[in-house]
């Protein structure tokens, strides 16, 4: 069934559920951020599939072609830019390819790799999410979306704790340059998605020190302390 058949088979489209019948593959390593997107998809009527790494995403894409592909720019096994480039070059092309990151500086990287648009995390509103997808689907582009802050679709806080526990495990292990880079981008996106300003600021300071080649021990210890504080608070 091609895309035209799919649109014809979904006559119950409304402004409240403009993505009804679409399948969206979200490539995101954070459980908290993935749940935030799942809630947006659920509210919009779309089906969601999730991959937490480039490897898993490629396995999904070898089996089916989603209508939209949302790719986090920093993944445990590499940059999302490579997957964006592969998806953009594939024939037939996935109709909508969006890059995502808590670091807005990565927008150019995502667009340069072939993404149709970029979403900064946390996604500001349901309407912004829907519009980013609908803009590249001509058959649905005229559907207007109601405004609703994404904050009203808050993921379960337990998922935030799960992600923090994952970060704590990384901090407690061997951190080379590559693994420290990954830790920084993971925690930075997570803290922004959860609205955790102190952790976000501490992670930014760690990233800046690492970028400038300074010994990151002090900043890493501060980040580790904040992570442990939040995990202890949840007990």
TORDREN-312552 format. One line per field, with one value per atom (N, C-alpha, C): residue number from 1; x, y, z. Coordinates in steps of 0.001 Angstrom, whole numbers, plus 500000, padded with zeros to 6 digits. Layout:
<atoms>
nr <- (NUM;...) .
px <- (X;...) .
py <- (Y;...) .
pz <- (Z;...) .
</atoms>
This chain:
<atoms>
nr <- (1;1;1;2;2;2;3;3;3;4;4;4;5;5;5;6;6;6;7;7;7;8;8;8;9;9;9;10;10;10;11;11;11;12;12;12;13;13;13;14;14;14;15;15;15;16;16;16;17;17;17;18;18;18;19;19;19;20;20;20;21;21;21;22;22;22;23;23;23;24;24;24;25;25;25;26;26;26;27;27;27;28;28;28;29;29;29;30;30;30;31;31;31;32;32;32;33;33;33;34;34;34;35;35;35;36;36;36;37;37;37;38;38;38;39;39;39;40;40;40;41;41;41;42;42;42;43;43;43;44;44;44;45;45;45;46;46;46;47;47;47;48;48;48;49;49;49;50;50;50;51;51;51;52;52;52;53;53;53;54;54;54;55;55;55;56;56;56;57;57;57;58;58;58;59;59;59;60;60;60;61;61;61;62;62;62;63;63;63;64;64;64;65;65;65;66;66;66;67;67;67;68;68;68;69;69;69;70;70;70;71;71;71;72;72;72;73;73;73;74;74;74;75;75;75;76;76;76;77;77;77;78;78;78;79;79;79;80;80;80;81;81;81;82;82;82;83;83;83;84;84;84;85;85;85;86;86;86;87;87;87;88;88;88;89;89;89;90;90;90;91;91;91;92;92;92;93;93;93;94;94;94;95;95;95;96;96;96;97;97;97;98;98;98;99;99;99;100;100;100;101;101;101;102;102;102;103;103;103;104;104;104;105;105;105;106;106;106;107;107;107;108;108;108;109;109;109;110;110;110;111;111;111;112;112;112;113;113;113;114;114;114;115;115;115;116;116;116;117;117;117;118;118;118;119;119;119;120;120;120;121;121;121;122;122;122;123;123;123;124;124;124;125;125;125;126;126;126;127;127;127;128;128;128;129;129;129;130;130;130;131;131;131;132;132;132;133;133;133;134;134;134;135;135;135;136;136;136;137;137;137;138;138;138;139;139;139;140;140;140;141;141;141;142;142;142;143;143;143;144;144;144;145;145;145;146;146;146;147;147;147;148;148;148;149;149;149;150;150;150;151;151;151;152;152;152;153;153;153;154;154;154;155;155;155;156;156;156;157;157;157;158;158;158;159;159;159;160;160;160;161;161;161;162;162;162;163;163;163;164;164;164;165;165;165;166;166;166;167;167;167;168;168;168;169;169;169;170;170;170;171;171;171;172;172;172;173;173;173;174;174;174;175;175;175;176;176;176;177;177;177;178;178;178;179;179;179;180;180;180;181;181;181;182;182;182;183;183;183;184;184;184;185;185;185;186;186;186;187;187;187;188;188;188;189;189;189;190;190;190;191;191;191;192;192;192;193;193;193;194;194;194;195;195;195;196;196;196;197;197;197;198;198;198;199;199;199;200;200;200;201;201;201;202;202;202;203;203;203;204;204;204;205;205;205;206;206;206;207;207;207;208;208;208;209;209;209;210;210;210;211;211;211;212;212;212;213;213;213;214;214;214;215;215;215;216;216;216;217;217;217;218;218;218;219;219;219;220;220;220;221;221;221;222;222;222;223;223;223;224;224;224;225;225;225;226;226;226;227;227;227;228;228;228;229;229;229;230;230;230;231;231;231;232;232;232;233;233;233;234;234;234;235;235;235) .
px <- (500851;500000;500885;500673;501497;500889;501568;501122;499745;499431;498125;497025;497223;496244;496076;497177;497114;496256;496433;495650;494172;493910;492526;491853;492650;492094;491888;492144;491990;491030;489717;488756;488393;488814;488365;489339;490169;491124;490394;490877;490336;491506;491211;492260;492849;492036;492530;493412;493199;493991;494482;495341;495745;496738;497321;498315;497741;496422;495763;496183;496583;496959;498423;499173;500595;501427;502551;503506;504760;505157;506332;507371;508578;509692;510528;510644;511420;512722;513830;515148;515704;515586;515884;516340;517487;518022;517442;516917;516330;514902;514633;513281;512304;512770;511916;511529;512513;512245;511382;511622;510814;509358;509146;507776;507091;507847;507269;506767;507564;507148;505995;506024;504926;503594;503601;502376;501897;502834;502474;501857;502458;501934;500551;500397;499117;498025;498317;497342;497006;497953;497762;497150;497061;496477;497481;498787;499803;500230;500694;501337;502823;503414;504833;505597;506780;507754;509014;509754;510936;512174;513280;514599;515506;516371;517231;518674;518930;520288;520213;521327;521387;521183;521802;521698;520245;519534;518138;517279;517555;516794;516964;518184;518417;517706;517594;516859;515381;514813;513424;513243;514146;513992;514215;514828;514996;513704;512754;511505;510320;510275;509133;509595;508738;509033;508018;508440;507503;507131;506062;505679;506540;507032;507899;508976;510147;511314;511860;511874;512417;513700;514806;516116;516834;517169;517987;519398;520039;521343;522479;522291;523341;522862;523411;522975;524162;523913;525031;526040;525606;526540;526864;526662;527072;526128;526423;525620;524390;523280;522063;522179;523186;523350;523556;524282;524529;523244;522367;521086;520181;520213;519433;519865;521176;521688;521261;521322;520893;519413;518593;517147;516788;517520;517244;517616;518618;519077;518314;517553;516858;515761;515510;514427;513526;512226;511578;511960;511961;512362;511243;511619;510641;510093;508764;508195;508665;508827;509202;510392;511491;512675;513003;512946;513187;514350;515268;516325;515848;516368;515996;517248;517257;518342;517991;518527;518427;519423;520357;521381;520988;520475;519986;521110;522370;523497;523636;522941;523047;522013;521237;520238;520893;521968;522645;523161;523660;524151;523019;521865;520715;520217;520072;519583;520598;521886;522929;522966;522549;522532;521317;520327;519153;517830;517812;516545;515644;514339;513371;513231;513421;513311;513980;514034;514699;513775;513697;512905;513847;513799;514585;513823;514547;513933;514121;513093;511782;510928;510111;509218;508211;508087;507359;505862;505253;503804;503373;502180;501592;501446;501037;500858;502180;503272;504577;504972;504771;505096;504268;502970;502097;502434;502689;502997;504290;505289;506566;506380;505474;505198;504303;503233;502241;502794;503748;504305;504845;505295;505908;505002;503720;502710;501638;501793;500894;499419;499093;497699;497058;497895;497356;497752;498501;499118;498105;496882;495897;495206;495460;494819;495445;494607;495125;495126;496157;496346;496041;495316;495045;496298;496419;497562;497375;498423;498436;499893;500286;501682;502061;503248;503691;503851;504052;504207;502967;501820;500599;500590;501554;501663;502965;503055;504277;504487;505680;505979;506029;505952;506053;507423;507475;508773;509674;509086;509901;510856;510452;511316;512514;512296;513410;514425;513941;514835;515584;514908;515575;516737;516501;517561;518704;518358;519395;520236;519578;520317;521274;520830;521702;522918;522678;523778;524725;524174;525008;525916;525395;526220;527367;527121;528189;529242;528783;529714;530601;530038;530794;531752;531691;532567;533757;534433;535577;535060;535487;535021;536175;536238;537164;536517;537192;536647;535299;535189;533950;532804;533068;531998;531603;532567;532228;531380;531715;530902;529463;529327;527987;527243;527922;527294;526774;527586;527198;525953;525941;524772;523534;523721;522582;521961;522801;522294;521771;522417;521978;520565;520337;519006;517983;518379;517461;517050;518027;517726;516819;517075;516221;514810;514698;513382;512570;513254;512571;512442;513020;512974;513798;514892;515774;516908;516670;517628;518979;519030;520356;521211;520596;521358;521770;520894;521222;522423;522442;523546;524852;524776;525983;526525;525636;526063;526684;526113;526679;528092;528283;529606;530610;530167;531026;531399;530412;530666;531658;531521;532412;533842;533987;535322;535961;535169;535685;536088;535280;535571;536878;537159;538358;539579;539402;540531;540928;540065;540370;540031;540685;540360;538936;538050;536631;536235;537217;536879;535905;536180;535326;533911;533799;532479;531770;532521;531932;531421;532172;531748;530458;530337;529116;527921;528114;527048;526675;527690;527446;526657;527001;526291;524827;524547;523159;522368;523005;522326;521995;522972;522744;521698;521702;520711;519297;519116;517796;517388;518338;518028;517678;518378;518096;516722;516383;515098;513928;514188;513127;512909;513836;513749;512692) .
py <- (498806;500000;501241;502161;503362;504428;505592;506623;507162;507243;507741;506833;505522;504567;504730;504980;505119;506308;507432;508620;508391;507662;507396;506488;505699;504731;505308;506605;507209;508391;508136;509209;509974;509497;510124;511183;511700;512734;513967;514499;515734;516608;517859;518755;518231;517500;516961;515739;514993;513776;513778;514745;514908;513864;513078;512075;510664;510571;509274;508369;507143;506176;506192;507185;507258;506445;505922;505239;506097;506390;507224;506401;506328;505659;506724;506603;507536;506860;507450;506913;507787;507285;508090;507162;507498;506631;506916;508097;508443;507906;507134;506615;507755;508750;509890;510683;510998;511753;510940;509628;508769;508775;508732;508743;510068;511165;512467;512466;511914;511849;510861;509752;508776;509424;510275;510944;511922;512608;513509;512728;511578;510744;510211;509748;509202;510250;511456;512545;512913;512689;513063;511949;510742;509621;508731;509013;508229;507005;505984;504825;505137;504699;504967;503660;503642;502579;503250;502568;503186;502335;503010;502382;503215;502551;503295;503406;503000;503080;503077;503411;503364;501931;500995;499595;499107;499416;498992;499705;500981;501737;501129;500760;500169;498826;498104;496844;497104;498135;498518;498863;499692;500198;499121;498014;496910;496106;496330;495562;496368;497670;498495;499932;500704;502120;502974;503677;504541;505756;506426;507663;508836;508737;509795;509166;509770;509280;510435;510288;511298;510748;511445;510914;511871;511373;512139;512230;513379;513577;512866;512582;511910;510566;509489;508138;507332;506263;505550;504960;504679;504084;505016;506324;507270;508446;509278;510471;510130;510779;510587;511121;511975;512558;511481;510422;509355;508660;508395;507744;508669;509956;510925;510886;510895;510872;509598;508453;507193;507236;507727;507768;508745;509862;510866;510362;509470;508957;507713;507104;505851;506077;505048;505075;503857;504069;505378;506049;507378;508150;508149;508093;508272;509697;509875;511205;512312;512009;513045;512554;513318;512996;514218;514053;515155;514829;515781;515653;516231;515712;516209;516312;517299;517390;518428;518241;519279;520393;520167;521154;521777;522999;523642;523902;523873;524085;522949;521842;520703;520752;521824;521957;521940;522700;522755;521397;520621;519273;518380;518490;517673;518057;519352;519816;519520;519664;519376;517914;517038;515610;515207;516099;515802;515803;516204;516252;517334;517086;518077;519240;518963;520004;519505;520388;520079;520452;519586;519857;519946;521071;521219;520563;519806;519189;520094;520214;519566;520231;519457;519988;520913;522133;523195;522951;522370;522204;521079;520595;519576;520110;521359;521957;522021;522362;522425;521044;520027;518661;518253;518478;518094;518861;520156;520979;520533;520128;519692;518458;517588;516395;516730;517468;517747;518602;519454;520354;519592;518369;517598;516481;516569;515636;516454;516706;517614;517270;515967;515561;515978;516295;516656;518059;518756;520013;521091;520989;522042;521864;520755;520528;521461;522229;523135;522422;522685;521966;522880;522394;523204;523370;524515;524749;523988;523288;522641;522504;523139;523011;521557;521173;519797;519458;520480;520238;519603;519761;519150;517643;517148;515719;515215;515313;514971;513464;512974;511551;511173;509889;509358;509728;510365;510716;509502;508317;507112;506900;507333;507188;508141;509296;510224;509577;508932;508253;507117;506397;505326;505879;507003;507625;508122;508674;509138;507968;506828;505639;505169;505276;504923;505861;507161;508136;507860;507509;507206;506019;505033;503881;504287;505196;505676;506447;507295;508096;507193;506096;505179;504272;504312;503477;504245;503643;504295;505314;506564;507623;508141;507662;508236;509439;510036;511228;510944;509816;509505;509256;508499;508192;509429;510338;511579;512473;512528;513295;512779;511451;510858;511158;511029;511318;512749;513689;515101;515334;514797;515061;514353;513162;512422;513188;513595;514294;515688;516351;517685;517634;516706;516573;516133;515224;514722;515832;516595;517669;518727;519072;520062;519522;518256;517661;517645;517425;517332;518683;519739;521054;521133;520378;520338;521338;522598;523671;523477;523088;522916;521844;520715;519654;520094;520816;521321;522263;523174;524128;523414;522430;521693;520890;520325;519550;520465;521653;522626;523035;523217;523587;522465;521227;520073;520025;520255;520226;521309;522504;523615;523317;522756;522414;521350;520374;519296;519839;520758;521358;522126;522783;523613;522815;521499;520662;520720;521248;521316;519982;519689;518481;518618;517681;517858;517284;516905;516187;516954;518223;519016;519105;519396;519514;518160;517101;515770;515381;515747;515446;516184;517418;518181;517524;517116;516441;515135;514374;513101;513316;514370;514662;514981;515771;516116;514884;514021;512799;511926;511735;510900;511510;512816;513509;513235;513259;513014;511549;510671;509256;508942;509555;509336;509908;511027;511666;510785;509956;509096;507845;507539;506284;506394) .
pz <- (500000;500000;500000;499051;499031;499945;500044;500970;500618;499315;498894;499411;499305;499820;501325;502028;503471;503868;503167;503503;503187;502111;501737;502747;503451;504388;505780;505959;507273;507202;507013;506800;508067;509253;510488;510985;510103;510505;511026;512123;512678;513113;513441;513931;515234;516001;517270;517070;515981;515717;514263;513925;512531;512026;512926;512513;512559;512604;512689;511529;511860;510834;510459;510925;510596;511593;511122;511985;512098;513318;513572;514320;513760;514422;515132;516441;517251;517662;517275;517615;518735;519952;521143;522264;522876;523928;525306;525523;526811;526910;527954;528152;528447;529185;529536;528280;527447;526226;525258;525197;524324;524761;526074;526577;526277;526333;525993;524549;523639;522231;522066;522818;522724;523086;524123;524534;523464;522819;521718;520555;520233;519155;519509;520743;521191;521094;521536;521480;520042;519136;517723;516885;517441;516708;516006;516143;515431;516238;515515;516147;516297;517394;517627;517770;517170;517378;517902;518763;519352;519137;518840;518797;519692;520472;521405;520930;519684;519138;517616;516980;515525;515038;515719;515313;515325;516411;516511;515472;515228;514238;512846;512512;511187;511057;512173;512153;511865;512513;512237;510768;510251;508885;507830;508214;507264;507120;508033;508050;507531;507830;507412;507194;506510;506264;507013;508050;508771;507939;508324;507645;508093;509336;509863;510732;510686;511422;512249;513571;514477;515075;514862;515245;516183;517374;518300;517725;517896;517279;518015;519312;520063;520574;520047;520406;520923;521671;522300;521335;520101;519134;517973;518168;517137;516983;516000;515739;514910;515236;514462;513048;512785;511450;510397;510749;509783;509386;510347;510042;509248;509568;508789;507327;507091;505711;504987;505674;505060;504702;505639;505400;504287;504222;503189;501798;501736;500436;499994;500898;500578;499544;498754;497781;497992;498243;498381;499693;499662;500836;501874;503141;504214;504100;504112;503848;504779;506066;507034;507855;507834;508634;509485;510799;511717;512635;512819;513804;515127;516235;517564;518435;519325;520306;521350;522552;523565;523314;522397;522029;520689;520720;519497;518498;518966;518063;517051;517280;516369;515236;515184;514125;512748;512580;511284;510851;511802;511510;511010;511654;511259;509867;509617;508315;507219;507550;506574;506173;507085;506781;505959;505866;505046;505773;507044;507777;507191;507246;506760;507727;509018;510038;511313;512284;513554;514695;515707;516900;518103;518803;520032;521176;521992;523161;524387;525233;525110;524038;523368;522334;522999;522471;523166;523285;522266;522301;521380;521618;520757;519338;519216;517890;517129;517822;517160;516634;517445;517040;515815;515883;514777;513504;513642;512471;511802;512602;512036;511166;511553;510753;509563;509813;508764;507620;507931;506904;505702;505920;504842;504328;504687;504185;503474;502179;501445;501604;501690;501771;503087;504100;505415;505848;505042;505470;505844;505361;505637;506992;507655;508948;509974;510676;511698;513039;513843;515101;516283;517273;518464;519303;519949;520834;522143;522554;523869;524284;525388;525822;526034;525558;525730;527204;528039;529468;530078;529409;529909;529664;528896;528624;529252;530568;531292;531375;531023;531200;532679;532944;534303;534883;536066;536679;536911;537015;537206;536038;534848;533679;533768;534366;534596;535532;536566;537498;536810;535922;535174;534353;533698;532893;533779;534940;535861;536367;536620;537060;535969;534713;533597;533554;533767;533780;534945;536097;537268;536988;536260;535887;534984;534067;533189;533979;534918;535714;536560;537032;537871;537121;535781;534973;534437;533457;532814;531806;531948;531062;530205;528971;528010;527345;526386;525724;525069;524343;523634;524601;525657;526607;527415;527676;528370;527472;526192;525232;525225;525206;525179;526482;527618;528906;528947;528484;528500;527659;526431;525586;526118;526694;527241;528411;529373;530545;530203;529259;528868;528283;527343;526754;527781;528666;529689;530641;531136;532085;531463;530205;529545;529351;528963;528752;530039;531171;532461;533164;532574;533201;534466;534519;535692;535472;535839;535555;536250;537518;538158;537483;537141;536469;535069;534390;533059;533112;534085;534213;534550;535440;535821;534648;533857;532686;531637;531462;530523;530953;532256;532762;532527;532724;532446;530970;530106;528662;528258;528838;528506;528942;530146;530639;529754;529348;528491;527126;526595;525287;525307;526430;526548;527003;527148;527500;528951;529790;531221;531887;533001;533765;534282;533919;534252;535609;536456;537690;538581;538797;539687;539148;537849;537236;537196;536934;536901;538290;539318;540686;541037;540547;540801;540120;538867;538136;538825;539221;539903;541190;541932;543171;542936;541899;541581;541157;540364;539924;541129;542025;543201;544133;544245;545073;544570;543262;542696;542832;542697;542869;544327;545273;546683;547066;546468;546740;546299;545289;544729;545556;546461;547237;548337) .
</atoms>
